Amino acid sequence: MRSAMTQKGNTHDAGASPADSLPSPGPLAPKKNRPGPEGMRGFMIRLRTLAVGTIGGYCGYRLGIPLGWLLGAMIATIPLSIAGVDMRSFRKPRLVMIAVIGLMVGSAFTPEVAARIPDWWPSLLGVLLYVVIVALVSIAVCWRLGAMTPATAAFAGMPGGLSEMVIIGPVMGADVRSVSLVHGTRLVVLIAMTPTLLAVFGLIGSGAGDGVSRAIQWFPSISLFDVALLSACAVIGFLIAKKIRLPAGNLTGPLILSALVHVTGITDAHIPDALLAAAQIVIGSVIGQHFAGIARRVLLTGLLLGALLTVFSMALAGGFAFAFEQLLGVPFAIGLLSLVPGGLPEMSLIAITLDADPAFVSLHHLARVVLILITAPVLIPLWVRRLEKRRIARG
């Protein structure tokens, strides 16, 4: 079965297997709790990545591009990663910043918003239909045009989160580099295209280009009680989510608890807006490392497939967003942000920055991610085994 699964995938990476395709940690990868020069060098490499992302983010902010801190960090780190520069990044700061995003999104769930949730079920059903269409078409494209193995095509084509697909995919026989490349390309292009297109067509306000800069308050007014409460929401939410294996738990756990304390009126405090810029820098820097160690042919194939699937998913999202607006009264911009599969943390960031109903947007992306994480580990192996039985039956 393994040879059958890799036979087709070898057309784009000869001799590679899912195990072979795992990124090598390299001789400089620090072992856990190992001090000494090698561990220190790994730390300095991660610090350098963060510095590059910060410089890129600041340049993006100064240039006034949409989500400049995020896109600037990505633009700065991705070319270096492709060129072979070690761009490994800190894991814990990313977890912290994603938790911060969860707290920010949760703070949007006011009592007024809670009263609207029962009215959102039609659009949630629309997300379900959108996911099914995107998944079927994308998997077919990756399998037939990309000459990927069924498992790799399935996880590369699923409109799920990059981190979740990269974690689950290799366990089920997918080529992690192909999966990360397709999803990474999709993520980068969607994050760049979505706010830019909305701004160009006048579907969002002038804050699209400077959403972070206009929101930053270096010395916000927030009480010690609120600081302690929101910090507790982040820590306890993460621990509970990890315990019950909640999808994207480092985001959804803090998000849920933050939503609870806000929707019940315990607090109306918001996370200091300066952290939004920091979150964008950290997440943008982390995205860059997924482009490391890619063979040229695999790189070009993945980029082309990623771009093709991005255009398709964006166009389909536009059609669904138009239907949402006409049938449900959901503004086109908010509907589009709720559909494009750009990643739950990233699209939440965009919604927060553009003030585009982040509660609505995040809830719909959470529904998409949960749907995929529940169904993909069950349906994809069944499909792969069915294809294998057909191959054996044909002799």
C-alpha positions as CSV (number, residue, x, y, z in Angstrom):
1,M,0.0,0.0,0.0
2,R,2.8,2.4,0.9
3,S,4.6,1.8,-2.5
4,A,1.3,2.4,-4.3
5,M,0.8,5.6,-2.5
6,T,4.2,6.9,-3.2
7,Q,4.5,5.8,-6.8
8,K,2.5,8.7,-8.1
9,G,4.0,11.2,-5.7
10,N,7.5,10.3,-7.0
11,T,6.8,12.1,-10.2
12,H,7.2,15.4,-8.4
13,D,9.9,14.4,-5.9
14,A,11.7,11.4,-7.1
15,G,12.6,8.8,-4.5
16,A,10.9,10.7,-1.7
17,S,8.6,9.2,0.8
18,P,6.5,10.9,3.5
19,A,9.2,10.1,6.0
20,D,12.0,11.3,3.7
21,S,10.1,14.5,3.1
22,L,10.0,15.6,6.7
23,P,12.2,18.7,7.2
24,S,15.5,17.8,8.6
25,P,16.1,19.5,11.9
26,G,19.8,20.0,11.0
27,P,22.8,19.7,13.1
28,L,22.1,23.0,14.9
29,A,18.7,21.9,16.2
30,P,18.9,22.3,20.0
31,K,17.9,19.3,22.2
32,K,15.5,19.9,25.0
33,N,17.1,21.6,27.9
34,R,20.5,21.4,26.3
35,P,22.6,24.5,27.1
36,G,26.0,24.9,25.4
37,P,27.0,26.5,22.1
38,E,24.7,24.5,19.9
39,G,21.6,25.3,21.9
40,M,22.6,28.9,22.1
41,R,23.1,29.1,18.4
42,G,19.6,27.7,17.8
43,F,18.3,30.4,20.1
44,M,20.2,33.1,18.2
45,I,18.8,31.7,14.9
46,R,15.2,32.0,16.2
47,L,16.0,35.5,17.5
48,R,17.3,36.5,14.1
49,T,14.1,35.2,12.5
50,L,12.0,37.3,14.8
51,A,14.3,40.3,14.2
52,V,13.9,39.9,10.4
53,G,10.1,39.6,10.8
54,T,10.0,42.7,13.0
55,I,12.0,44.8,10.5
56,G,9.8,43.5,7.6
57,G,6.6,44.2,9.6
58,Y,7.7,47.7,10.5
59,C,8.5,48.4,6.8
60,G,5.1,47.1,5.8
61,Y,3.5,49.3,8.5
62,R,5.4,52.4,7.3
63,L,4.5,51.7,3.7
64,G,0.8,51.5,4.7
65,I,0.1,48.1,3.0
66,P,-2.9,46.2,4.3
67,L,-1.9,44.3,7.5
68,G,1.6,45.7,7.1
69,W,3.0,44.1,10.2
70,L,1.8,40.6,9.1
71,L,2.6,40.8,5.4
72,G,5.8,42.6,6.0
73,A,7.1,39.9,8.3
74,M,6.0,37.2,5.7
75,I,7.6,39.1,2.8
76,A,10.9,39.4,4.8
77,T,11.2,35.8,5.9
78,I,9.8,33.7,3.0
79,P,12.5,34.6,0.4
80,L,15.3,33.9,2.9
81,S,13.7,30.6,3.9
82,I,13.4,29.5,0.2
83,A,17.0,30.6,-0.3
84,G,18.2,28.2,2.3
85,V,18.6,30.5,5.3
86,D,17.6,28.8,8.5
87,M,14.5,30.6,9.5
88,R,13.3,28.4,12.4
89,S,11.2,30.4,14.9
90,F,10.2,30.4,18.5
91,R,7.2,28.1,19.2
92,K,6.1,29.5,22.6
93,P,5.7,33.2,21.5
94,R,3.5,32.0,18.6
95,L,1.3,30.1,21.1
96,V,1.1,33.2,23.3
97,M,0.3,35.5,20.4
98,I,-2.4,33.1,19.1
99,A,-3.9,33.1,22.6
100,V,-3.9,36.9,22.4
101,I,-5.8,36.7,19.2
102,G,-8.3,34.4,20.9
103,L,-8.8,36.9,23.7
104,M,-9.2,39.7,21.2
105,V,-11.8,37.8,19.2
106,G,-13.6,36.7,22.4
107,S,-13.9,40.3,23.5
108,A,-16.1,40.9,20.4
109,F,-18.8,38.6,21.8
110,T,-20.8,41.2,23.7
111,P,-24.3,40.6,24.9
112,E,-25.6,42.4,21.8
113,V,-23.6,39.9,19.6
114,A,-24.9,36.9,21.5
115,A,-28.4,37.9,20.6
116,R,-27.5,37.6,16.9
117,I,-26.0,34.1,16.9
118,P,-29.3,32.2,16.4
119,D,-29.7,34.3,13.2
120,W,-26.4,32.9,11.8
121,W,-27.3,29.3,11.2
122,P,-28.1,29.8,7.4
123,S,-24.7,31.2,6.8
124,L,-23.1,28.4,8.8
125,L,-24.8,25.9,6.5
126,G,-23.4,27.9,3.6
127,V,-19.9,27.5,5.0
128,L,-20.5,23.7,5.1
129,L,-21.5,23.6,1.4
130,Y,-18.5,25.9,0.5
131,V,-16.1,23.6,2.3
132,V,-17.4,20.5,0.5
133,I,-17.1,22.1,-2.9
134,V,-13.6,23.5,-2.3
135,A,-12.4,20.2,-0.9
136,L,-13.6,18.0,-3.7
137,V,-12.3,20.3,-6.5
138,S,-9.0,21.0,-4.8
139,I,-8.3,17.3,-4.0
140,A,-9.0,16.4,-7.6
141,V,-6.6,19.1,-8.9
142,C,-3.8,18.1,-6.6
143,W,-4.2,14.5,-7.4
144,R,-4.7,14.7,-11.2
145,L,-2.7,17.8,-12.1
146,G,-0.2,17.8,-9.3
147,A,0.5,14.0,-9.6
148,M,0.4,13.7,-5.8
149,T,-0.4,10.6,-3.9
150,P,-4.0,10.4,-2.7
151,A,-3.1,11.1,0.9
152,T,-1.0,14.1,0.0
153,A,-3.6,15.5,-2.4
154,A,-6.3,15.1,0.2
155,F,-4.5,17.0,2.9
156,A,-3.1,19.6,0.4
157,G,-6.6,20.2,-1.0
158,M,-8.5,20.4,2.3
159,P,-9.4,24.0,3.1
160,G,-8.2,23.5,6.6
161,G,-5.6,25.3,8.7
162,L,-2.0,25.0,7.7
163,S,-0.7,23.9,11.1
164,E,-3.5,21.2,11.5
165,M,-3.0,19.8,8.0
166,V,0.8,19.7,8.4
167,I,0.4,17.8,11.7
168,I,-2.3,15.3,10.7
169,G,-1.2,14.8,7.1
170,P,2.2,13.0,7.6
171,V,0.7,10.7,10.2
172,M,-1.6,9.4,7.4
173,G,1.1,9.2,4.7
174,A,1.0,12.6,3.2
175,D,4.1,14.4,2.0
176,V,4.4,17.2,4.6
177,R,6.5,19.5,2.3
178,S,3.9,19.4,-0.5
179,V,1.1,19.9,2.0
180,S,2.9,22.8,3.7
181,L,3.8,24.4,0.3
182,V,0.3,24.4,-1.1
183,H,-1.3,25.6,2.1
184,G,1.5,28.1,2.7
185,T,1.0,29.6,-0.8
186,R,-2.7,29.7,-0.3
187,L,-2.3,31.3,3.1
188,V,0.1,34.0,1.9
189,V,-1.9,34.9,-1.2
190,L,-5.3,34.9,0.6
191,I,-4.0,37.1,3.4
192,A,-2.5,39.5,0.8
193,M,-5.4,39.5,-1.6
194,T,-8.4,39.6,0.7
195,P,-7.9,43.0,2.5
196,T,-6.3,44.5,-0.6
197,L,-9.2,43.6,-2.9
198,L,-11.7,44.8,-0.4
199,A,-9.9,48.1,-0.1
200,V,-9.5,48.5,-3.9
201,F,-13.2,48.0,-4.5
202,G,-14.2,50.2,-1.6
203,L,-15.8,47.4,0.3
204,I,-14.0,48.4,3.6
205,G,-13.1,51.8,5.0
206,S,-9.8,53.6,4.7
207,G,-8.5,51.8,7.7
208,A,-7.7,48.7,5.5
209,G,-4.3,50.0,4.9
210,D,-3.4,51.2,8.3
211,G,-5.6,49.1,10.5
212,V,-3.0,48.4,13.1
213,S,-1.4,51.8,13.2
214,R,-4.6,53.6,13.8
215,A,-5.6,51.2,16.5
216,I,-2.3,51.0,18.5
217,Q,-2.5,52.6,22.0
218,W,0.9,52.2,23.6
219,F,-0.5,53.1,27.1
220,P,-4.1,51.8,27.1
221,S,-6.4,52.2,30.1
222,I,-7.0,48.7,31.5
223,S,-7.4,47.8,35.2
224,L,-5.2,45.2,37.0
225,F,-8.4,43.1,37.5
226,D,-9.0,43.0,33.8
227,V,-5.4,42.1,33.1
228,A,-5.6,39.3,35.6
229,L,-8.9,38.1,34.3
230,L,-7.9,38.0,30.6
231,S,-4.6,36.4,31.5
232,A,-6.5,33.7,33.4
233,C,-8.8,33.2,30.4
234,A,-5.7,32.7,28.2
235,V,-4.0,30.2,30.5
236,I,-7.0,28.2,31.7
237,G,-8.6,28.3,28.3
238,F,-5.5,26.8,26.7
239,L,-5.1,24.1,29.3
240,I,-8.8,23.1,29.1
241,A,-8.6,23.0,25.3
242,K,-5.5,20.9,25.4
243,K,-7.1,18.5,27.8
244,I,-10.2,17.9,25.7
245,R,-8.3,18.2,22.4
246,L,-10.2,21.1,21.1
247,P,-9.2,22.0,17.5
248,A,-6.8,24.9,17.4
249,G,-7.0,24.9,21.2
250,N,-4.4,27.6,21.8
251,L,-6.8,29.9,19.9
252,T,-10.2,28.5,20.6
253,G,-9.7,27.9,24.4
254,P,-8.8,31.5,25.3
255,L,-11.4,32.7,22.7
256,I,-14.2,30.7,24.4
257,L,-13.4,31.9,27.9
258,S,-12.9,35.5,26.8
259,A,-16.2,35.3,25.0
260,L,-17.9,34.0,28.2
261,V,-16.5,36.8,30.5
262,H,-17.5,39.4,27.9
263,V,-20.9,38.1,26.9
264,T,-21.9,37.8,30.6
265,G,-20.8,41.3,31.3
266,I,-18.1,40.5,33.8
267,T,-15.7,42.7,31.8
268,D,-15.8,44.9,28.7
269,A,-12.0,45.3,28.6
270,H,-10.0,44.7,25.4
271,I,-6.5,43.5,24.9
272,P,-4.1,46.4,24.4
273,D,-4.0,47.1,20.7
274,A,-0.2,47.2,20.5
275,L,-0.3,43.4,21.0
276,L,-2.1,43.1,17.6
277,A,1.1,44.3,15.8
278,A,3.2,41.9,17.9
279,A,0.9,39.0,17.0
280,Q,1.1,39.8,13.3
281,I,4.9,39.9,13.5
282,V,5.2,36.6,15.3
283,I,2.7,34.7,13.0
284,G,4.1,36.2,9.9
285,S,7.6,35.1,10.9
286,V,6.4,31.6,11.6
287,I,4.7,31.2,8.2
288,G,8.1,31.9,6.5
289,Q,9.7,28.8,7.9
290,H,7.3,26.4,6.1
291,F,9.0,27.2,2.8
292,A,12.4,25.8,3.8
293,G,14.0,22.8,2.1
294,I,11.7,22.6,-1.0
295,A,13.1,21.1,-4.2
296,R,12.8,23.4,-7.2
297,R,10.3,21.2,-9.1
298,V,8.2,20.6,-6.0
299,L,8.4,24.3,-5.3
300,L,7.1,25.4,-8.7
301,T,4.4,22.7,-8.7
302,G,3.3,23.7,-5.3
303,L,3.3,27.4,-6.0
304,L,1.3,26.9,-9.2
305,L,-1.2,24.6,-7.5
306,G,-1.5,26.8,-4.5
307,A,-2.1,29.9,-6.7
308,L,-4.6,28.0,-8.8
309,L,-6.6,26.8,-5.8
310,T,-6.4,30.2,-4.2
311,V,-8.0,31.8,-7.2
312,F,-10.7,29.1,-7.3
313,S,-11.4,29.3,-3.6
314,M,-11.5,33.1,-3.7
315,A,-13.8,33.2,-6.7
316,L,-16.2,30.7,-5.1
317,A,-16.1,32.6,-1.8
318,G,-17.0,35.7,-3.7
319,G,-20.0,33.9,-5.2
320,F,-21.1,32.7,-1.7
321,A,-20.5,36.1,-0.2
322,F,-22.8,37.6,-2.9
323,A,-25.4,35.1,-2.0
324,F,-25.1,35.8,1.7
325,E,-25.6,39.5,1.0
326,Q,-28.6,39.0,-1.3
327,L,-30.3,36.3,0.7
328,L,-29.2,36.9,4.3
329,G,-28.3,40.6,4.4
330,V,-24.7,39.8,5.4
331,P,-22.4,42.6,4.0
332,F,-20.2,41.3,1.2
333,A,-16.9,42.1,2.8
334,I,-17.8,40.3,6.0
335,G,-19.2,37.3,4.1
336,L,-16.0,37.1,2.1
337,L,-13.8,37.2,5.2
338,S,-15.9,34.5,6.7
339,L,-15.4,32.1,3.8
340,V,-11.9,32.4,2.3
341,P,-9.8,29.6,3.9
342,G,-7.0,31.7,5.0
343,G,-6.5,30.2,8.5
344,L,-8.5,30.8,11.7
345,P,-5.9,32.9,13.5
346,E,-5.0,34.9,10.4
347,M,-8.5,35.6,9.3
348,S,-9.4,36.5,12.8
349,L,-6.5,39.0,12.8
350,I,-7.8,40.5,9.5
351,A,-11.4,40.8,10.9
352,I,-10.1,42.5,14.1
353,T,-7.9,44.9,12.2
354,L,-10.5,45.9,9.7
355,D,-13.3,46.0,12.3
356,A,-15.3,43.6,10.1
357,D,-17.5,41.8,12.7
358,P,-14.7,39.6,14.1
359,A,-17.2,37.5,16.1
360,F,-19.1,36.5,13.0
361,V,-16.0,35.9,10.9
362,S,-14.3,33.9,13.6
363,L,-17.3,31.7,14.4
364,H,-17.6,30.7,10.7
365,H,-13.9,29.9,10.4
366,L,-14.1,27.9,13.6
367,A,-17.0,26.0,12.1
368,R,-14.9,25.3,9.0
369,V,-11.9,24.1,11.0
370,V,-13.9,21.9,13.3
371,L,-15.8,20.3,10.4
372,I,-12.5,19.5,8.6
373,L,-10.7,18.2,11.7
374,I,-13.6,15.9,12.5
375,T,-14.2,14.5,9.0
376,A,-10.7,14.5,7.4
377,P,-9.1,11.9,9.7
378,V,-12.0,9.6,9.0
379,L,-12.9,10.1,5.4
380,I,-9.4,10.5,3.9
381,P,-8.1,7.0,5.0
382,L,-11.3,5.4,3.7
383,W,-10.8,7.1,0.3
384,V,-7.2,6.0,0.1
385,R,-8.0,2.4,1.0
386,R,-10.8,2.4,-1.6
387,L,-8.3,3.6,-4.3
388,E,-5.8,0.9,-3.2
389,K,-8.4,-1.8,-3.5
390,R,-9.3,-0.6,-7.0
391,R,-5.6,-0.7,-8.0
392,I,-5.2,-4.2,-6.6
393,A,-8.4,-5.4,-8.4
394,R,-7.1,-4.1,-11.7
395,G,-4.0,-6.1,-11.2
